[in-house]
Every structure is written in C-alpha cells, then in structure tokens.
Amino acid sequence: MATLMSTRNIFVLLFLSIIGLCLLLYSERDRNLQLVPFVQNVLNSGELYENCTMKSNVFFLKVPKCASGTTMVLLWRFVMAHNLNPLTTAIPSTGLSKPLTQLRLLDHPPGESYNVIANHLDYSINKNEIPKMMPNDTACIGIVREPKAQFQSHLLWNHAYKSMRRRVPPSQAKNTTDGELLLDTITNNTESLKRFLNSQSRYFGIRAASFEIDIKEVFNTFDLILIADYYDESLVLLKRYMCWDLKDIVYNKVHAQKYSVDQKNIMSNNRISAWFSEKNYNDFVFYQKCLENFQQKVSNEGNRFHEEVEYFQSVLRRVTTFCSSEVTDILHFERSRWNKEFNISASDCELLKLDPVPSIHRVVSWQTSRLQKLRSPESS
C-alpha cells in the first residue's frame, strides 16, 4: 500500500512539474511576443505575414542627414499605394516648423483620419499635438545615424567647407585642405558649427539638463528607431513590425553624397576626433543606446531575419538595374516566403526616383485630386 502511495505521489509530482513547465514556457512566449508589438511573427511557417493585419498609421520623425529623405519618399509612396491620408500642409512644404494645430493642413475624407506624418517637424513643440491628430494605434518611428558620419554629411550638404574657405585669404585658399579648414574652424570659429552638434538628440527632444529622463521617454514613446548605418535591416524590421509587403519598402537612394579623399579622412584626425567626441557627447550616447536597442530587436527576430535581408537586397539590385534602363515592360517578382507576388512598372520607377521635395509636391497633388473626386457630385 505504501509503495502504491509513493508511486502515486511521484506521478502527481511529475504531472505538476510538467504543468508548471508549460505555464513557464507560455508566459515566456507572451513576454517575447510583446517585444514585437505590431506583428505576429510566424518565422517557421511558409505563410509568413499571412495571419497579420497591415498597420497603416505612422508618425516618422525625420532627422536630417540620417537617410530620412529616402524614408520620407518611401512613406509618401506607401500613402499613395494604399489610398491613405498624409498629414501635411496644403501648400507643399518639407518642414512643419509650427505646432500642427496652427498650420493649414491638407484635409482628409469625412469619417477618416490622418495616417502618415513624414515631414520635418519640431518634435518638442508637437509631441503633445501628434496624439490628438493621429489614431491611437499610430506607430512612432524614428531614425539615427553614426554621429561622425552624420556630421560629415551635414558639413558637405550645407556647403560648410565653402563657407570656411571664404574666410581664408585667397592666396592660401588653393593650398588649404578641407581638413585644415575644419581644424582652423574648431579653433577659431566653433559657433559656426554649433547647429550641427548633438542635432540627433535635439530632434528627439532630448535636453542636456534632463538627458537620462528624456532618453527614457524616447524609448517609451518610439516603437522603433531605425539605424541609417543598417538601413536595409531597418526596413525589413519595419516591414515585419508593420506587417507590410516587400514592395512597400523597396527604395532608391536619394541625395547620396560623394566625398573627396580628404573629406573622407577628416574624422580620423586626432584633434578633430577628440573635439567632436567632446562637443557631440549627447549624440554619441544616444546613438549607442539606439543601436543596442535595435540589435536586441533584430536578435529577437531569429536567424531567418538575415535571410530576408539578403533576399530584400537581391530585390533592390534587380529593381535598380530595371529602373536604370528605359522601362518599356514590367519587372515581375514571384511570391516567396518574404513577399506576395508583385510587379515594378514604369510609374513605380518614376516614384522611386523622386527626391524628397518633388515627392511632397506629388503627394499633396495626389491627395488634393483625390479629395476633389470624392467631393464631386458624380462620386456620390
């Protein structure tokens, strides 16, 4: 009898242990799923993304010289492809400098809401306005770039070297390198470079006086911060989070800048590098935190994530080649694990080649025409 009771107790303990293990695994599964809030990842299924719903509401914080122009063009294409409503001004403008409530915005159809914000805007004065104007399920997306690379891009794009050269006597200008010009500027005219320093953290509303608190708020607010230095990986992660199709993230690089050999090597100068590391400290810290957060999200996606990135890059190469020639046909992509069947046409190529300013003109014109059709008697 005692042996029977002992055996029964063993079975009971074993059964309870199995139940406990199942509950632990189930709770761990729930915890991991919440790290990816916008998509049900079915990484081991051939029906990837078939069971999730596309998210169409996006606020994108456009940070200068961080591949943000390319991303803005991509988002305006997404708006037009899916008949969504862009939140932008009625008169085309890439920048929204005032509070959104004080701007004359493009309308949207009755009963609908705005879906996408992709313009430059002052986040500090608009972070309380955005929730009032966008749906509750809006995804907040940002972007950052390695600070030295962003600083160099700022200098080139804003013609800073030309401005520095004008301060050098004409007799010396011809023989003075851009590196020497920058060294002279950080020694004698640092104020002229101030607007390029810590610009990324400033765009996210991070202040030096409340640095740690503000960074914590950024990570509580933004669902995903893209990394320009890992742009293809960033877009694939965005696609997964938002349950978009691969065609939605196909892009063409815009405003890719060309550097001279001297300009490429500028940040390797010890004096310039030390000066920049000190003056741009907030951006270095913020970027590192964003990169660590991004790498963790990628890790959570599993090994197949990198397979998808490679496939995406092969698609980009085919699209680039196709759109670079005279387009008289369509480029067809079969359905795969990573995408639905889709085509790239001549009109797609035209949109892919748009620079940021023409793209905002195009989306404003498109939405204006769309609203006129909806309001015409024939459409009712």
NORHU-V896070 format. One record per residue. RES is the residue in one small letter. PSI is psi in degrees with one decimal (999 if undefined). Layout:
RES	PSI
RES	PSI
This chain:
m	-43.1
a	-38.1
t	-40.3
l	-44.0
m	-40.3
s	-42.5
t	-41.0
r	-42.3
n	-37.1
i	-43.7
f	-40.7
v	-45.7
l	-40.4
l	-42.5
f	-45.5
l	-35.7
s	-41.2
i	-43.6
i	-44.1
g	-41.3
l	-42.4
c	-42.6
l	-38.8
l	-46.3
l	-37.6
y	-42.9
s	-35.4
e	-38.7
r	-44.5
d	-41.1
r	-43.4
n	-37.1
l	-32.6
q	-13.6
l	-18.7
v	83.5
p	-19.3
f	-3.0
v	144.8
q	102.6
n	126.2
v	66.2
l	-24.4
n	11.1
s	146.7
g	-7.3
e	41.8
l	132.0
y	-1.7
e	-24.1
n	14.5
c	163.9
t	133.0
m	132.4
k	126.2
s	-2.5
n	118.1
v	131.7
f	119.3
f	120.7
l	107.6
k	110.7
v	124.3
p	143.1
k	37.3
c	38.4
a	22.4
s	-27.1
g	-43.0
t	-41.5
t	-38.2
m	-44.6
v	-42.7
l	-43.0
l	-36.2
w	-35.1
r	-40.5
f	-41.8
v	-49.8
m	-33.9
a	-28.7
h	15.1
n	53.2
l	176.6
n	115.0
p	136.4
l	102.4
t	172.3
t	152.5
a	-34.8
i	120.5
p	129.5
s	134.5
t	-14.6
g	136.9
l	92.4
s	-21.1
k	169.0
p	141.4
l	-34.5
t	-14.6
q	2.3
l	151.8
r	98.3
l	153.6
l	144.0
d	173.5
h	159.2
p	147.9
p	139.0
g	-5.8
e	178.3
s	171.0
y	149.5
n	-34.9
v	131.3
i	125.6
a	2.0
n	163.1
h	134.3
l	160.8
d	102.7
y	-35.4
s	-39.4
i	-4.7
n	-5.0
k	-22.3
n	-15.1
e	-35.3
i	-47.4
p	-26.5
k	-23.8
m	-9.9
m	155.3
p	159.0
n	-27.8
d	20.6
t	131.3
a	130.9
c	116.3
i	133.7
g	-178.0
i	143.1
v	170.1
r	153.4
e	125.2
p	-39.2
k	-41.9
a	-39.6
q	-41.0
f	-44.8
q	-40.4
s	-40.1
h	-48.6
l	-43.1
l	-46.2
w	-36.7
n	13.5
h	35.8
a	-37.1
y	-37.6
k	-40.2
s	-41.1
m	-39.9
r	-30.4
r	-19.2
r	-4.7
v	138.9
p	136.4
p	-34.6
s	-25.2
q	-22.3
a	-41.3
k	-34.5
n	9.3
t	124.7
t	163.3
d	-33.1
g	-41.9
e	-37.6
l	-43.5
l	-38.8
l	-43.5
d	-38.3
t	-42.7
i	-17.5
t	-42.1
n	-13.0
n	50.1
t	-33.0
e	-32.1
s	-15.9
l	-3.8
k	-38.0
r	-16.8
f	-5.6
l	136.6
n	31.8
s	-30.9
q	-47.9
s	-35.3
r	-41.3
y	-30.8
f	5.1
g	20.6
i	123.1
r	147.4
a	-36.6
a	-25.2
s	45.2
f	-55.2
e	-40.3
i	-43.6
d	-38.7
i	-42.4
k	-40.3
e	-38.3
v	-46.7
f	-21.7
n	-24.7
t	-44.5
f	128.3
d	-30.6
l	129.9
i	112.4
l	153.4
i	114.6
a	-30.5
d	-15.5
y	60.2
y	-42.8
d	-42.4
e	-38.4
s	-43.1
l	-36.8
v	-38.4
l	-41.8
l	-45.1
k	-44.8
r	-43.6
y	-37.1
m	-3.2
c	43.5
w	168.4
d	164.9
l	-34.3
k	-29.2
d	-23.2
i	2.6
v	138.5
y	167.7
n	130.7
k	129.1
v	148.2
h	35.2
a	120.7
q	149.2
k	129.1
y	146.0
s	165.5
v	-41.5
d	-44.7
q	-38.1
k	-34.5
n	1.1
i	-45.3
m	-6.3
s	-8.9
n	127.4
n	-42.1
r	-43.4
i	-44.0
s	-43.6
a	-43.2
w	-45.9
f	-40.6
s	-36.1
e	-47.9
k	-24.4
n	28.5
y	-43.6
n	-41.8
d	-37.3
f	-46.2
v	-45.8
f	-45.0
y	-42.7
q	-40.2
k	-40.2
c	-41.5
l	-43.2
e	-42.0
n	-42.3
f	-45.8
q	-35.1
q	-41.2
k	-41.5
v	-43.2
s	-38.1
n	-19.8
e	-15.0
g	173.8
n	-30.8
r	-15.7
f	-45.8
h	-30.3
e	-41.9
e	-38.8
v	-44.2
e	-41.5
y	-43.4
f	-43.1
q	-35.2
s	-36.2
v	-44.5
l	-40.8
r	-42.6
r	-40.9
v	-42.4
t	-45.9
t	-45.3
f	-46.5
c	-13.7
s	-15.9
s	178.3
e	114.2
v	115.9
t	-3.6
d	-159.6
i	153.4
l	120.2
h	136.8
f	124.4
e	159.5
r	140.3
s	-177.5
r	-28.7
w	-7.8
n	159.3
k	164.5
e	136.4
f	164.3
n	150.3
i	122.6
s	-179.7
a	-39.1
s	-33.9
d	-43.4
c	-40.5
e	-45.1
l	-38.0
l	-30.8
k	-6.3
l	138.1
d	167.5
p	-45.1
v	-49.7
p	-30.3
s	-37.0
i	-35.7
h	-40.9
r	-44.0
v	-34.0
v	-44.8
s	-42.7
w	-46.7
q	-37.9
t	-45.9
s	-40.6
r	-42.9
l	-39.1
q	-41.7
k	-39.6
l	-29.4
r	-12.7
s	147.8
p	-33.0
e	-26.7
s	-12.6
s	999
